[in-house]
């Protein structure tokens, strides 16, 4: 493949934005999706809820950051 051809990993960006959306929606509504389709409520299980929301935010930011790293090649 020529060096000018850059294969853009749009899947990273889309999934990162999806995770950020889930984090924001969970923060605003007070309920977030847990493992195996289980819903975690902020009022009933605050520790689990905030860990889950923090993991969603962190995962989204990391995936978007990795996408930007791959696209703009800031390794130099």
ZATOR-480182 format. One line per field, with one value per atom (N, C-alpha, C, CB): x, y, z; residue number from 1; residue in three letters. Coordinates in steps of 0.05 Angstrom, whole numbers, m for minus. Glycine has a CB too. Layout:
BEGIN
x c(X  ...)
y c(Y  ...)
z c(Z  ...)
num c(NUM  ...)
residu c(ALA  ...)
//
This chain:
BEGIN
x c(17  0  18  m19  9  25  23  15  43  43  21  70  12  m8  m36  m9  m39  m65  m67  m68  m86  m90  m117  m88  m116  m141  m151  m136  m173  m184  m201  m200  m195  m210  m235  m193  m255  m280  m295  m298  m291  m304  m296  m298  m271  m262  m276  m232  m279  m293  m322  m290  m335  m364  m369  m375  m353  m358  m350  m341  m330  m323  m345  m297  m356  m379  m403  m386  m408  m430  m426  m432  m401  m396  m399  m368  m390  m395  m424  m381  m440  m469  m481  m481  m473  m485  m477  m475  m453  m445  m461  m416  m465  m481  m510  m479  m521  m549  m552  m558  m533  m535  m533  m513  m516  m513  m539  m489  m551  m575  m600  m580  m602  m626  m624  m633  m600  m596  m597  m616  m597  m596  m577  m625  m562  m543  m544  m514  m537  m536  m512  m536  m517  m495  m489  m502  m476  m470  m495  m449  m496  m517  m545  m518  m546  m571  m583  m590  m569  m579  m578  m564  m598  m598  m589  m627  m570  m560  m571  m529  m585  m597  m579  m625  m578  m561  m571  m561  m597  m608  m604  m637  m605  m603  m574  m617  m557  m529  m511  m526  m506  m490  m461  m490  m449  m421  m418  m410  m434  m434  m441  m453  m461  m470  m447  m494  m434  m413  m389  m405  m382  m360  m367  m354  m392  m400  m399  m428  m410  m410  m382  m427  m364  m336  m323  m321  m329  m317  m327  m324  m352  m362  m348  m393  m346  m332  m303  m333  m289  m261  m257  m249  m274  m272  m277  m292  m297  m303  m280  m328  m269  m247  m222  m240  m216  m193  m196  m189  m219  m223  m222  m250  m234  m232  m203  m251  m189  m161  m144  m150  m149  m134  m140  m139  m166  m173  m158  m204  m157  m143  m113  m147  m102  m74  m68  m66  m86  m82  m86  m101  m105  m111  m90  m139  m83  m64  m35  m72  m30  m3  16  9  9  24  47  6  56  77  104  78  107  134  140  135)
y c(m24  0  25  0  45  70  84  89  100  114  135  127  145  166  155  182  129  116  111  90  125  122  109  150  86  72  83  41  98  112  92  136  89  71  84  61  88  101  86  106  60  44  53  14  60  70  96  75  114  139  135  158  118  113  100  96  79  66  84  40  100  119  140  134  150  169  155  181  130  115  111  87  105  102  128  91  150  176  183  198  176  181  164  173  139  123  134  94  144  157  181  164  199  223  216  242  197  189  177  170  161  149  170  129  190  211  227  229  233  250  235  261  210  195  181  175  175  161  130  170  121  92  86  81  64  57  27  65  18  m10  m23  m15  m45  m60  m84  m69  m104  m128  m144  m144  m158  m177  m163  m200  m137  m123  m114  m140  m117  m109  m78  m122  m66  m37  m31  m25  m12  m3  25  m4  28  54  69  49  96  113  113  141  112  114  88  121  65  39  30  18  33  24  46  m2  66  89  82  111  64  57  43  39  24  9  28  m15  45  63  82  79  95  114  101  130  76  61  55  36  47  40  65  28  87  112  122  134  120  128  110  127  84  66  73  37  81  89  114  94  134  159  153  180  138  132  117  117  97  81  98  58  116  134  153  149  165  184  169  198  146  131  123  106  113  105  129  91  151  175  186  198  185  193  175  193  149  131  135  101  141  148  172  153  193  217  212  240  195  188  174  169  155  140  158  116  176  193  214  206  228  251  243  273  218  207  226  202  231  249  235  263  213  198  211  170  229  242  262  255)
z c(0  0  0  24  m14  m14  13  m36  20  45  48  49  25  27  33  1  30  35  65  19  78  107  112  122  125  131  158  133  156  180  196  172  222  239  250  262  233  242  264  218  265  286  314  282  318  343  351  343  332  337  343  313  328  332  359  309  365  391  414  392  411  432  437  425  416  419  431  392  424  435  466  422  474  503  517  507  505  518  520  502  499  500  522  473  526  547  575  545  578  603  609  602  590  594  600  570  585  589  617  567  625  652  674  655  670  690  692  683  670  670  680  642  673  681  707  660  716  741  739  761  715  710  687  705  690  670  665  678  641  635  647  604  661  673  655  701  667  652  648  666  626  618  618  638  610  607  633  593  655  681  683  704  695  699  727  693  730  755  761  756  784  790  810  803  806  823  852  812  856  883  899  882  885  899  903  883  883  884  875  867  891  881  874  902  889  884  857  906  852  826  803  827  808  787  778  796  797  790  778  814  787  774  746  790  740  713  695  713  705  689  685  704  705  701  680  728  681  661  632  667  630  604  594  605  611  603  596  626  613  608  582  631  578  553  528  553  530  507  501  513  522  518  508  545  518  508  479  526  471  443  424  440  432  416  414  427  436  436  419  464  420  403  373  411  367  340  330  338  347  339  336  359  353  351  324  375  316  291  267  290  268  244  240  247  262  259  263  279  270  273  288  245  313  330  345  350  334  347  345  336  327  323  344  296)
num c(1  1  1  1  2  2  2  2  3  3  3  3  4  4  4  4  5  5  5  5  6  6  6  6  7  7  7  7  8  8  8  8  9  9  9  9  10  10  10  10  11  11  11  11  12  12  12  12  13  13  13  13  14  14  14  14  15  15  15  15  16  16  16  16  17  17  17  17  18  18  18  18  19  19  19  19  20  20  20  20  21  21  21  21  22  22  22  22  23  23  23  23  24  24  24  24  25  25  25  25  26  26  26  26  27  27  27  27  28  28  28  28  29  29  29  29  30  30  30  30  31  31  31  31  32  32  32  32  33  33  33  33  34  34  34  34  35  35  35  35  36  36  36  36  37  37  37  37  38  38  38  38  39  39  39  39  40  40  40  40  41  41  41  41  42  42  42  42  43  43  43  43  44  44  44  44  45  45  45  45  46  46  46  46  47  47  47  47  48  48  48  48  49  49  49  49  50  50  50  50  51  51  51  51  52  52  52  52  53  53  53  53  54  54  54  54  55  55  55  55  56  56  56  56  57  57  57  57  58  58  58  58  59  59  59  59  60  60  60  60  61  61  61  61  62  62  62  62  63  63  63  63  64  64  64  64  65  65  65  65  66  66  66  66  67  67  67  67  68  68  68  68  69  69  69  69  70  70  70  70  71  71  71  71  72  72  72  72  73  73  73  73  74  74  74  74  75  75  75  75  76  76  76  76)
residu c(UNK  UNK  UNK  UNK  UNK  UNK  UNK  UNK  UNK  UNK  UNK  UNK  UNK  UNK  UNK  UNK  UNK  UNK  UNK  UNK  UNK  UNK  UNK  UNK  UNK  UNK  UNK  UNK  UNK  UNK  UNK  UNK  UNK  UNK  UNK  UNK  UNK  UNK  UNK  UNK  UNK  UNK  UNK  UNK  UNK  UNK  UNK  UNK  UNK  UNK  UNK  UNK  UNK  UNK  UNK  UNK  UNK  UNK  UNK  UNK  UNK  UNK  UNK  UNK  UNK  UNK  UNK  UNK  UNK  UNK  UNK  UNK  UNK  UNK  UNK  UNK  UNK  UNK  UNK  UNK  UNK  UNK  UNK  UNK  UNK  UNK  UNK  UNK  UNK  UNK  UNK  UNK  UNK  UNK  UNK  UNK  UNK  UNK  UNK  UNK  UNK  UNK  UNK  UNK  UNK  UNK  UNK  UNK  UNK  UNK  UNK  UNK  UNK  UNK  UNK  UNK  UNK  UNK  UNK  UNK  UNK  UNK  UNK  UNK  UNK  UNK  UNK  UNK  UNK  UNK  UNK  UNK  UNK  UNK  UNK  UNK  UNK  UNK  UNK  UNK  UNK  UNK  UNK  UNK  UNK  UNK  UNK  UNK  UNK  UNK  UNK  UNK  UNK  UNK  UNK  UNK  UNK  UNK  UNK  UNK  UNK  UNK  UNK  UNK  UNK  UNK  UNK  UNK  UNK  UNK  UNK  UNK  UNK  UNK  UNK  UNK  UNK  UNK  UNK  UNK  UNK  UNK  UNK  UNK  UNK  UNK  UNK  UNK  UNK  UNK  UNK  UNK  UNK  UNK  UNK  UNK  UNK  UNK  UNK  UNK  UNK  UNK  UNK  UNK  UNK  UNK  UNK  UNK  UNK  UNK  UNK  UNK  UNK  UNK  UNK  UNK  UNK  UNK  UNK  UNK  UNK  UNK  UNK  UNK  UNK  UNK  UNK  UNK  UNK  UNK  UNK  UNK  UNK  UNK  UNK  UNK  UNK  UNK  UNK  UNK  UNK  UNK  UNK  UNK  UNK  UNK  UNK  UNK  UNK  UNK  UNK  UNK  UNK  UNK  UNK  UNK  UNK  UNK  UNK  UNK  UNK  UNK  UNK  UNK  UNK  UNK  UNK  UNK  UNK  UNK  UNK  UNK  UNK  UNK  UNK  UNK  UNK  UNK  UNK  UNK  UNK  UNK  UNK  UNK  UNK  UNK  UNK  UNK  UNK  UNK  UNK  UNK  UNK  UNK  UNK  UNK  UNK  UNK  UNK  UNK  UNK  UNK  UNK  UNK)
//
